[in-house]
Amino acid sequence: MIEISPKDIRRAAMDMLARREHARFELKQKLSRKFSDQAQTIEEEILKLTREGLQSDARLAEAFIRARTNKGQGPMKIRVELRNKGVSDEDMAFAFETCSTDWFSLAQEVAEKKFGPGFERQQDMKEKSRVARFLSQRGFSYDHISSLY
């Protein structure tokens, strides 16, 4: 049997963090799959990485929001994805406060990109519903969508 040291776990965690930011929950899941019988050591190493500033849920949330807004996704979808990654509501709230995204103008840009400029002058209810469904699937709220008409 191969002896697994805390250094092995730390190295694996550092390799993951070097590729991209990971939430604590996400990092713990991945490390647990790799080192199945080392739960306590994994928890200790993740805690050390967090204390050292090498792992941060807040930093992950900020980067994730930035990346998803660049892809034209709305705040509701982003929140769900962050929650699935195990990011706390406090870290999410802070990240959304600091991101300074105008969700209304982003909804407008996304709709114009998909449906062309002047889509909001469309009087056909079927077309308006199509735009609303599209933006809703992208994670925009009713307020964001209704502000377009």
TALIN-V865064 format. One record per helix or strand of 3 or more residues. SS is the DSSP state (a for helix, b for strand). FROM is the first residue (numbers start at 1). TO is the last residue. Records with the same first field share a line. If there is no record, write none. Layout:
SS->FROM-TO  FROM-TO
This chain:
a->6-19  24-34  39-51  57-70  75-84  89-99  103-115  119-121  125-137  142-146
